[in-house]
Amino acid sequence: MKMIPALSEILPTIKNHKIEVLYVDDSSPDGTAEVVKKFQEDYPWIHLLPNGKKRGLGDAYSRGMRYAMKNLGADYLMEFDGDFQHPPKDIPKLVEQIDHGFDYILASRYVKGGSIPKEWTIDRKAISFFGNLVARIGLLIPQIHDCTGGFKLSRVKGFMDEFDFNTLYSRKFAYKIHLLAYMVVTKGAKVKEVPFHFASRTAGISKYMTNEIIESLKVIFLFQLHNPKILRFLKFGTVGFIGYLFNAFGLKWFTDLTFPGWMAWGLSTEIAIISNFTLNNFWTFSDQKIKGVISIISKFLQFNFTSAGALLIQVALGSVSDYLFGSQYRQLALPVIILFFVLPYNYLMYTLVIWKKTKTLPSSESALR
């Protein structure tokens, strides 16, 4: 139990913030609870949550976080391992960022100035790197460099106090990924990554390599399965595919009628635009559905105006394709143009202009303790 003496030297150096330390004991057979109780006599800032059942790291952290919020009145929750992989001397660096207004402060191994242990084997380094990369891609948060670290600070008010711990997708190591996804993706937390040197340890590596990778993938899948933004994008993609079918058949029909190339591309695109507006309004963006004849006509005209960009993209690139490869390759050029150029443009316009959500501003800002 060398960590408590180490913390007793570090915590007094932190000004303007009161730090409490909570040990969560899952009925450990090594007598951890008894040792902590002895230290409590000298260090009143130490707390103990004893007699838990051994159900995994995520379950222990879940119990500890709920206790800290309810019984200790925590303004921020720090996740911190007691095996010195997370250096105690770096705690003030994270706490300092509270004063800069950040909601989620991550000790990061993968930003400039951070590192992983040099003595790790190549396969261990690869597992860490690619596991983190999969999380960044799977959660669609490339701006976060370290998604699997366990040394972090999370704001309570408006964030962790609104999380339902009963819905935690993992009671093991991968709980970290769920909480990170909740803070960054669901709540849109203001994030700061602080570089740190992750220390080596001799136990637990093989367990992570064999079990926790699959658990992490499960968490990412379950989170995205229930992510409204992903569900909306899937609906958007389905509507886009239906629009593509209208576009493709219209393009073939107008081509068979020997319409000029620019006219064939333009008319078939307009048919797809009508289909997209109707289905997106009544399905994809049903929670923001445009109602009333006048409003629908007004928005449809606006929709056509914003879709003019897609129309110009398709006509221009389609005409270039006709010039380079000939009109006989239009059905091959069409999906490429739509997928890589029209689809991203449309989604941007739909979410930012046509079915834009109006944000409600808070009446006041909560003060930091």
C-alpha positions as CSV (number, residue, x, y, z in Angstrom):
1,M,0.0,0.0,0.0
2,K,2.7,2.4,-1.1
3,M,0.2,4.6,-3.0
4,I,-1.3,6.3,0.0
5,P,2.0,7.7,1.3
6,A,2.8,8.9,-2.3
7,L,-0.6,10.6,-2.5
8,S,-0.1,12.3,0.9
9,E,2.9,14.1,-0.7
10,I,1.1,15.1,-3.9
11,L,-2.4,16.1,-2.9
12,P,-1.4,19.0,-0.5
13,T,0.3,20.7,-3.4
14,I,-3.0,21.1,-5.3
15,K,-4.6,24.4,-4.6
16,N,-8.2,25.5,-5.0
17,H,-9.5,22.0,-5.1
18,K,-10.2,19.5,-2.3
19,I,-9.2,15.9,-3.3
20,E,-10.8,12.9,-1.6
21,V,-9.6,9.4,-2.3
22,L,-12.0,6.5,-2.4
23,Y,-10.9,2.9,-2.2
24,V,-13.4,0.4,-3.6
25,D,-12.8,-3.1,-2.1
26,D,-14.5,-6.1,-3.7
27,S,-13.9,-8.4,-0.6
28,S,-10.2,-8.7,-1.6
29,P,-8.6,-11.6,0.2
30,D,-5.3,-9.7,0.6
31,G,-6.7,-7.6,3.5
32,T,-6.8,-4.3,1.5
33,A,-9.8,-3.0,3.5
34,E,-8.0,-3.5,6.8
35,V,-4.9,-1.7,5.6
36,V,-7.0,1.2,4.3
37,K,-8.8,1.5,7.6
38,K,-5.5,1.9,9.4
39,F,-4.4,4.7,7.1
40,Q,-7.7,6.5,7.6
41,E,-6.6,7.2,11.2
42,D,-3.9,9.5,9.8
43,Y,-5.4,10.6,6.5
44,P,-9.0,11.9,6.8
45,W,-9.3,12.3,3.1
46,I,-9.3,8.5,2.5
47,H,-12.6,6.8,2.2
48,L,-13.4,3.1,1.9
49,L,-16.3,1.4,0.1
50,P,-16.0,-2.2,1.4
51,N,-17.7,-5.6,1.0
52,G,-18.4,-5.5,-2.7
53,K,-18.8,-8.7,-4.8
54,K,-16.0,-9.3,-7.3
55,R,-17.8,-8.7,-10.6
56,G,-15.1,-6.9,-12.6
57,L,-13.3,-3.6,-12.9
58,G,-16.2,-1.8,-14.4
59,D,-18.6,-2.9,-11.7
60,A,-16.1,-1.7,-9.0
61,Y,-15.7,1.7,-10.7
62,S,-19.5,2.0,-11.1
63,R,-20.0,1.4,-7.4
64,G,-17.3,3.9,-6.5
65,M,-18.5,6.6,-8.8
66,R,-22.1,6.4,-7.6
67,Y,-20.9,6.5,-4.0
68,A,-18.6,9.5,-4.6
69,M,-21.4,11.5,-6.2
70,K,-24.1,10.6,-3.7
71,N,-22.1,10.5,-0.4
72,L,-19.0,12.6,-1.0
73,G,-20.6,15.4,-3.2
74,A,-18.0,15.0,-5.9
75,D,-17.8,17.7,-8.5
76,Y,-15.4,15.7,-10.7
77,L,-14.7,11.9,-10.7
78,M,-11.1,10.8,-11.2
79,E,-10.4,7.3,-12.4
80,F,-6.9,6.3,-11.2
81,D,-5.2,2.9,-10.8
82,G,-3.4,2.1,-7.6
83,D,-0.5,0.1,-9.1
84,F,1.6,3.2,-10.2
85,Q,0.9,2.7,-13.9
86,H,-0.7,6.1,-13.5
87,P,2.0,8.3,-11.8
88,P,0.6,10.2,-8.8
89,K,2.8,13.2,-9.7
90,D,0.6,13.7,-12.8
91,I,-2.6,14.2,-10.9
92,P,-2.1,18.0,-10.5
93,K,-1.7,18.3,-14.3
94,L,-5.2,16.9,-14.8
95,V,-6.8,18.8,-11.9
96,E,-5.3,22.1,-13.3
97,Q,-7.4,21.7,-16.4
98,I,-10.6,22.0,-14.4
99,D,-9.9,25.7,-14.0
100,H,-9.8,26.0,-17.8
101,G,-13.4,24.8,-18.1
102,F,-12.9,21.3,-19.5
103,D,-15.5,18.7,-18.8
104,Y,-13.5,15.6,-19.6
105,I,-9.7,15.5,-19.0
106,L,-7.8,12.5,-20.2
107,A,-4.3,11.5,-19.4
108,S,-3.1,10.4,-22.9
109,R,-0.4,8.1,-24.0
110,Y,-0.8,8.9,-27.6
111,V,-0.4,12.6,-27.8
112,K,2.9,14.5,-28.1
113,G,4.7,14.1,-24.8
114,G,3.0,10.8,-23.8
115,S,4.3,7.3,-24.1
116,I,3.8,3.6,-23.4
117,P,6.4,1.4,-21.7
118,K,9.5,0.8,-23.8
119,E,9.8,-2.7,-22.4
120,W,6.4,-3.8,-23.8
121,T,6.7,-6.5,-26.5
122,I,5.9,-5.8,-30.1
123,D,2.6,-7.7,-29.9
124,R,1.6,-5.8,-26.7
125,K,2.3,-2.5,-28.4
126,A,0.4,-3.6,-31.4
127,I,-2.6,-4.6,-29.4
128,S,-2.6,-1.3,-27.6
129,F,-2.2,0.8,-30.7
130,F,-4.7,-1.0,-32.9
131,G,-7.2,-1.5,-30.0
132,N,-7.2,2.2,-29.5
133,L,-7.4,2.9,-33.3
134,V,-10.5,0.6,-33.5
135,A,-12.2,2.5,-30.7
136,R,-11.5,5.9,-32.4
137,I,-12.9,4.6,-35.7
138,G,-15.7,2.6,-34.2
139,L,-17.0,5.5,-32.1
140,L,-16.3,8.1,-34.9
141,I,-14.1,10.2,-32.6
142,P,-10.8,10.5,-34.4
143,Q,-10.1,13.8,-32.4
144,I,-9.5,11.7,-29.3
145,H,-6.1,10.1,-29.3
146,D,-6.3,7.7,-26.3
147,C,-9.7,6.0,-26.0
148,T,-8.7,3.1,-23.8
149,G,-6.8,4.8,-21.0
150,G,-8.0,4.7,-17.4
151,F,-6.5,7.9,-16.0
152,K,-9.1,10.7,-16.4
153,L,-11.3,13.3,-14.8
154,S,-15.1,13.6,-15.6
155,R,-17.4,16.5,-14.7
156,V,-20.3,15.4,-12.6
157,K,-23.0,18.1,-13.0
158,G,-24.8,17.7,-16.3
159,F,-22.6,14.8,-17.3
160,M,-21.9,11.8,-15.0
161,D,-24.8,12.6,-12.7
162,E,-27.1,11.9,-15.8
163,F,-25.5,8.6,-16.7
164,D,-27.5,5.4,-15.9
165,F,-24.9,3.0,-14.5
166,N,-27.4,0.2,-14.8
167,T,-27.0,0.4,-18.6
168,L,-23.2,0.0,-18.5
169,Y,-22.4,-2.3,-21.4
170,S,-19.4,-3.9,-19.7
171,R,-18.6,-4.8,-16.1
172,K,-15.0,-5.3,-17.1
173,F,-12.1,-3.3,-18.5
174,A,-14.2,-2.1,-21.5
175,Y,-16.5,0.0,-19.3
176,K,-13.9,2.8,-20.0
177,I,-14.9,2.9,-23.6
178,H,-18.6,3.1,-22.8
179,L,-18.1,6.0,-20.4
180,L,-15.8,7.8,-22.9
181,A,-18.4,7.4,-25.7
182,Y,-21.1,8.7,-23.3
183,M,-19.0,11.8,-22.4
184,V,-17.7,12.6,-25.9
185,V,-20.4,11.4,-28.3
186,T,-23.6,11.6,-26.3
187,K,-22.9,14.6,-24.1
188,G,-20.4,16.5,-26.3
189,A,-18.0,17.2,-23.4
190,K,-15.3,19.7,-23.8
191,V,-12.2,17.5,-23.8
192,K,-8.6,18.0,-22.9
193,E,-5.9,15.4,-23.4
194,V,-2.8,15.8,-21.1
195,P,0.3,13.8,-22.1
196,F,1.7,11.3,-19.6
197,H,4.1,8.4,-19.4
198,F,2.3,5.1,-18.8
199,A,4.4,3.0,-16.5
200,S,4.9,-0.7,-16.9
201,R,3.5,-3.5,-14.8
202,T,4.1,-7.2,-14.6
203,A,0.6,-8.6,-14.2
204,G,-2.7,-8.6,-16.1
205,I,-1.3,-8.2,-19.7
206,S,-2.2,-11.6,-21.0
207,K,-5.8,-11.3,-19.6
208,Y,-6.3,-8.1,-21.6
209,M,-4.9,-9.5,-24.8
210,T,-7.2,-12.6,-24.7
211,N,-10.5,-11.3,-23.3
212,E,-10.8,-7.6,-23.3
213,I,-10.4,-6.9,-27.0
214,I,-13.6,-8.8,-27.8
215,E,-15.3,-7.1,-24.9
216,S,-14.3,-3.7,-26.2
217,L,-15.7,-4.5,-29.7
218,K,-19.0,-5.5,-28.0
219,V,-19.2,-2.2,-26.2
220,I,-18.6,-0.2,-29.4
221,F,-21.2,-2.2,-31.2
222,L,-23.8,-1.9,-28.5
223,F,-23.2,1.8,-28.1
224,Q,-23.5,2.6,-31.8
225,L,-26.6,0.3,-32.0
226,H,-28.3,2.6,-29.6
227,N,-26.7,5.8,-30.9
228,P,-29.5,8.1,-32.3
229,K,-27.0,9.7,-34.6
230,I,-26.0,6.4,-36.2
231,L,-29.6,5.3,-36.5
232,R,-30.4,8.6,-38.2
233,F,-27.4,8.2,-40.6
234,L,-28.6,4.6,-41.5
235,K,-32.0,6.0,-42.3
236,F,-30.4,8.7,-44.3
237,G,-28.4,6.1,-46.2
238,T,-31.5,4.1,-46.9
239,V,-33.3,7.1,-48.2
240,G,-30.3,8.0,-50.3
241,F,-30.2,4.5,-51.8
242,I,-33.9,4.8,-52.8
243,G,-33.1,8.2,-54.3
244,Y,-30.2,6.6,-56.1
245,L,-32.6,4.0,-57.7
246,F,-34.9,6.9,-58.8
247,N,-31.8,8.6,-60.2
248,A,-30.4,5.6,-61.9
249,F,-33.7,4.6,-63.6
250,G,-34.4,8.2,-64.5
251,L,-31.0,8.6,-66.0
252,K,-31.5,5.4,-68.1
253,W,-34.9,6.5,-69.2
254,F,-33.8,10.0,-70.3
255,T,-30.8,8.6,-72.0
256,D,-33.0,6.1,-73.9
257,L,-35.1,9.1,-74.9
258,T,-32.0,10.7,-76.3
259,F,-32.1,13.7,-74.0
260,P,-28.9,15.8,-74.1
261,G,-26.4,14.6,-71.4
262,W,-26.7,17.6,-69.2
263,M,-30.5,17.4,-69.2
264,A,-30.6,13.7,-68.5
265,W,-28.3,14.2,-65.5
266,G,-30.2,17.2,-64.3
267,L,-33.8,15.8,-64.6
268,S,-32.9,12.4,-63.0
269,T,-31.2,14.2,-60.1
270,E,-34.3,16.4,-59.5
271,I,-36.5,13.2,-59.3
272,A,-34.1,11.9,-56.6
273,I,-34.2,15.2,-54.8
274,I,-38.0,15.0,-54.6
275,S,-37.8,11.5,-53.2
276,N,-35.1,12.4,-50.7
277,F,-37.1,15.4,-49.3
278,T,-40.3,13.4,-48.9
279,L,-38.8,10.3,-47.2
280,N,-36.3,12.3,-45.0
281,N,-39.1,14.6,-43.8
282,F,-41.4,11.8,-42.8
283,W,-38.9,9.2,-41.7
284,T,-35.2,10.2,-41.1
285,F,-36.0,13.5,-39.4
286,S,-39.5,12.6,-38.2
287,D,-38.8,14.2,-34.8
288,Q,-38.3,17.5,-36.6
289,K,-40.9,16.9,-39.3
290,I,-41.9,19.9,-41.3
291,K,-45.7,20.4,-41.1
292,G,-48.2,22.5,-42.9
293,V,-48.6,23.2,-46.6
294,I,-46.9,26.5,-46.6
295,S,-44.0,25.3,-44.4
296,I,-43.5,22.2,-46.6
297,I,-43.5,24.2,-49.8
298,S,-41.1,26.8,-48.3
299,K,-38.7,24.1,-47.0
300,F,-39.0,22.2,-50.3
301,L,-37.8,25.2,-52.2
302,Q,-35.0,25.7,-49.7
303,F,-34.2,22.0,-50.0
304,N,-34.0,22.4,-53.7
305,F,-31.8,25.4,-53.3
306,T,-29.4,23.6,-51.0
307,S,-29.6,20.5,-53.3
308,A,-28.5,22.7,-56.2
309,G,-25.0,22.0,-54.9
310,A,-25.6,18.3,-55.3
311,L,-27.2,18.9,-58.7
312,L,-24.2,20.9,-59.9
313,I,-21.8,18.3,-58.5
314,Q,-23.6,15.5,-60.3
315,V,-24.1,17.4,-63.6
316,A,-20.5,18.6,-63.6
317,L,-18.9,15.3,-62.7
318,G,-21.3,13.4,-64.8
319,S,-20.5,15.5,-67.8
320,V,-16.8,15.0,-67.1
321,S,-17.4,11.3,-67.0
322,D,-19.3,11.4,-70.3
323,Y,-16.4,13.3,-71.9
324,L,-13.7,11.0,-70.5
325,F,-15.3,7.6,-70.8
326,G,-18.5,8.0,-72.9
327,S,-22.2,8.0,-72.0
328,Q,-22.2,4.2,-72.0
329,Y,-20.5,4.3,-68.6
330,R,-23.0,6.5,-66.9
331,Q,-24.4,3.7,-64.7
332,L,-20.9,3.0,-63.4
333,A,-20.1,6.7,-62.8
334,L,-23.3,7.5,-61.0
335,P,-22.8,5.4,-57.8
336,V,-19.2,6.7,-57.5
337,I,-20.3,10.4,-57.8
338,I,-23.2,9.9,-55.3
339,L,-21.2,7.9,-52.7
340,F,-18.1,10.1,-52.6
341,F,-19.4,13.5,-53.4
342,V,-23.2,13.9,-53.3
343,L,-23.9,11.9,-50.2
344,P,-21.5,13.8,-47.8
345,Y,-22.7,17.1,-49.2
346,N,-26.4,16.2,-48.8
347,Y,-26.0,15.0,-45.2
348,L,-24.2,18.2,-44.3
349,M,-26.9,20.4,-45.8
350,Y,-29.8,18.4,-44.3
351,T,-28.4,18.5,-40.7
352,L,-27.1,22.1,-40.8
353,V,-29.9,23.8,-42.8
354,I,-33.1,21.9,-43.6
355,W,-33.7,19.9,-40.4
356,K,-31.4,21.9,-38.1
357,K,-32.1,21.6,-34.4
358,T,-32.5,24.7,-32.4
359,K,-30.3,24.6,-29.2
360,T,-31.8,25.8,-25.9
361,L,-29.2,27.9,-24.1
362,P,-28.9,27.3,-20.3
363,S,-30.0,30.2,-18.1
364,S,-26.9,30.1,-16.1
365,E,-23.6,28.4,-15.7
366,S,-22.8,26.1,-12.8
367,A,-20.0,27.3,-10.6
368,L,-16.9,25.1,-10.0
369,R,-16.3,24.2,-6.5
